[in-house]
């Protein structure tokens, strides 16, 4: 193929890719609207203040996790299955460090999460181990460490101290007396992540690494460092969400963060970030987060006689949605000539 013809082919492929991404995002937000309307039509208390606040809480915490996970998926390394362990460990360490001060406790919790992310990043980015197998093993290790270190006990902040009281009120704090702190954190992280992905050299390197690892390596991109950085960013976001969730629950415990790994990757994929890497947007990811939060609440309102949808049934539905979205995405990419598989 001649050079001008090749250039035209590349331009068409890029245009198709952008159109595909735009349609994905529009479809996600159309689904958000449809789910919200469905919730309004169902019998129950969907539009009550408490229920809407619960939906907002789910969006805020899951959204913070998903901002980090998006970097991993974008780099073609799927997901970090150690996310629940990172969230639990960060929360417990933050509570344990409260006697040394509120700020030190927060920094210690985030640092612990980032340390786990650094280990994941080195092993996966530099040693090229399978991300699913390694992070699943890391999750098992973290669970064992927490059980051994704390004897299976929960850790409670001491409300009698200034640091303990500040930690208990952390989740419910407001910025400027109006904006919930978790929402403000999510907004700042989402904007920063969007800028990092679209406007910086790191974002361009991350996209190239996700699109074609070998091509990125041969063009001089330090792909190992890029992948390692993605895991550190994800771990930092998970640690922050874990600390906020610990503050909300008023206790540090091993179960903090349970199921956030699967919900996060499902939200990211629904939002249009492909498992093949190199495609997606933070705006789309936020739409995927809203879909997951609304789906969970709508399913909670289902009542058929004595039958209600519990956590087990919700996981089945989310699993089916994940498989469906991945299947449709793979099929459409092949039909569009965006995937050789």
N, C-alpha and C positions, 0 to 999 in steps of 0.2 A: 504493500500500500504506500502511495506517495505521501510526502510530508504534509501537503495541504489537505489531502483526504483524511490523513490520520488526525490532523488538528480539528477538522470538521466533526469527525467521529467522537473525539474527546469532548468537544463543545456540546454535541447532542447528548452524550452520556451525562455530563454535568447538569445540563438543563433538565433532563429526565429525572436525575437524582434529586434536584431541588424541588421539582414539581411533586415527586413522590413524597418527599419530606413534608411539604406544605399540606398536601392532602391528608397525610397521617395526622398532623397536628389539628387540622380543622375537624377531622373525624373524631378525635379524642374529645375535643370540647363540645361537639354535638352530643356525644355520649354522656358527658357530664350534665348537660342541660336535660337530656332525656331521663337520666336517673333521678335528677332532682325533681322533675315533674312527676315521675312515677312515685317517688316518696310522698309527695304532696297529695296524691290521689289515694294512697293506701290508708286503710283504717289504722289508727294508732296516734302517736304523738310526735310525728316527724317534725312538725314546724314549731314545737315548743322550744323555749329558750335553752333548757338543759340539753335537749337533743342536738340542737344546732351548735352549742358550745362543745359537745362531745365530738361532733364531726370536725369542727375547727381544730380541736386538740389532736385528733388523728391526722389531719392534714399537716399540722405544724410539725409534729414529731417524725412522722414517716417522711415528710418532705425534706427535713434536714438530713435524714439518712440517705434519701434518694439522690440528693445533690452530690454526695460523695460517691455513691455507687455508680452514678452516671459516668464518672471518669473511668472507672474500671471497665464497664461494659463498652464504652466508647473506644477503649484500647484493645478490644477484642479478647478480654479476659473474663468475660461473663459476670461473675459476682463474687463477693467475699462472704463465704458461709460462716466465718468466725464473727460476724457482726453481732449476734446476740451475746456472745462471750465478751466482746469488746465493750458493749453497752453495760453489761452487768459489772464487769471488772472496774470500769471507769467510775461508775456510780458508787460502788463499794469503797474504792480507794478514796474518792472525794469525801465520803462520809467519815472514813477512818482518819483522814488528815485534818478534819475540822478543829481539833484541839490546837493546831498550829496556825490557825487563821483561815478566814473564809476564802481569800484570794489564793493562798497557797493550796487549799483543798481543791479549788477548781482547776488550777494549773496542774496539780498532781494527777487529777483524774484524766485530763486531756492528754497530758504527757504519757500516761500509762497506755492509753489507747493508741497514740501515735507510735509508741515503741513497738506495740504488736503489729501495727501497720508497716513499720519499717522492716520487721522480721519477715512478714509476708512479702513485702516488696523485694527484698534481697533474694529470698528463696525463689520467688516466681519470676522476678525481673532479670536477675543475674544468673541463677542456676537453671532457669527454664522448667521448673517443676509444674505439673498440671495444677492450675489454680483451684479447681473443684476439690481434688483429692487433698491438696495441702491445707486449704483453709478449713475443710471439714475436720482434718486431723488437728489443726490448731484450735478449733472450737472444742474438741474433746479434751485437749490439754488445758485450755482455760477453765472449762467446767471442773476438771479435777483439781486444778490449782485453787480455785475459789472454795471448793468443798474442803480441801485440806487446810488451807490457811485460816478459814473461818469456822471450821468444824460443822459446816452445814447450817450455821446460825445466820439469822438476819442481823443487819447492823443499823441501829437507829441513831439519827442525829439528836444531840442533846439540846432540847429547846430552851434550856435554862441559860445557855451561853449565847453571846451575840452572834458568833459564827454559825452555831446550830440553828438559831432562829432565822438568820439571813438565808441559810440554805433551804429551810423549810418553806420560806416565802419566795424562793427564787423563781419557781415556775409561774407563780401568780403575780410576779412583778409586772409593772407597766412602764413603757417608755413615754415620757411627757404626760404621764397620768392617764393615757388613753389607749395606746397600742400595747397589746400583750407582748411581753418580752420574747416568748418563743416565736411569735409571728414576725417580730422585728428581726430576730436572728435569721429566720428562714428567708425573709426578703433580702437581707444583706448578703447572705450566702448565695442565694440564687442569682442575684445580680452580679456578684463577684465571679461566680462560676461561669455564667454566660459570657462575661467579658474575657475571662481566662481562656475559654474554649474558642471564641470567635475572633478575638482581637490581639492575641499574643503569639509569640513564637512557640511557646510551649503548647498552646492549643493546636497550632498547625502541625507540630511534631506528633502530638497525640493522635490527631486525625489520620495522618499518614501512617503512623504505626498501626492503628486499628484497621485501616484500609488494606495495607499490605506491609506486613512486618519486614519481610526481606527487602522490599523496595526502599522502605524507610532506612534500614540499616545500610544499604548500599549507597544511599545518597548522603551519608554522614550523620544521620540522626543517632544520638546515643539512646537507642531504643530501650536498653536495660534500665537506664536512669529514668526514662519517661514512664515506663511501666511501674517501677518502684515508687515514683512520685504519686502515681494514680492511687496506689494502695495506701500510701500515707495520708493523702487527702481524704480518702474514703473513711479511714480509721478515725481521723480527727473529727469528721462530721458525726460518725457513729458514737464516739466518746461524748461529744457535746449533747447529742440526743439522749444518751444514756444517763447523763448527769441530770438533765431536765426531767426525764421520766422518773428517776430516783427521787427528785425533789417533789414531784407530783404525788408519788406513792408514799412519800415520807419514810422510806426504808430502803436500804441497800440490800439486794437479794439476788440470788443466782438466776431467778426467773425473769429479771428485768431484761427486756429486749427479745423475749421469746417470739418467734415467728416473723420478726422484722426482716430477716434475710430474704425469705421467700416473697413476702409482700413487697419488699423493695425492688427486687428484680422483676416482679410482675408489673409493678407500676412503671418502671423504667422502660420495659418492653412495650407495654400498652401505649406509653407516651411517644413511641416511634424510634427509640434508640435500639438499633438492631444488634443481635448477638454476634453478627458478622463483623461488627466494629466499624468505626469511622463515620457513622451516620446517626444523627439525632440532635436534639436541642434541649436545653434546660426548660424552655417554655413548654415543650411537649411533655417532658418528664413531670412537670407540675400538674399538667392535665391528667396524666396517668395516676398521680397521687390522689387527686380529687375523685377519680373513678373508683379507686380501691376503697377510699373512705366512704363514699356514697353507697357502693355495693354492699359493704359490711352493714351499714345502717338500714338499708332497704331490706336486706335479708333478715335482719333482726325483727322486722315488723311483720314478717310472714306468719300467719296463723291459719292452719287448716285443721279445724277441730282441736284435738289435743296436740297436734304436731307443731313443733316450732323448729326453726333452723338454728342449730347450735354451732359451736366452733368446729366440730368435726365436719359437718355438712358444708360450712363456709369454706373450709380448706379444700374440699372436693371441688366446689364451684370455682374457686380461685385457680386451682390446678387445671381444671378444664379450660378456663379462660386463657391461662398462660399457654397451654398447648395449642389452642385455636389461633391465638394471635401470632405465635411463632410460626405455625404452619402457613397461615395466610401471608405473613411477611416473606417467608422463604419462597413461596409460590410466586408472589408478585414480583419479587426481585429476579427470579429466574425468567419470568415472562418479559421483564423489562430489560433483560440482558445485563443486569447489575451484579449477577452472581453466576459463577461458573458451575456451582454445585447442581 
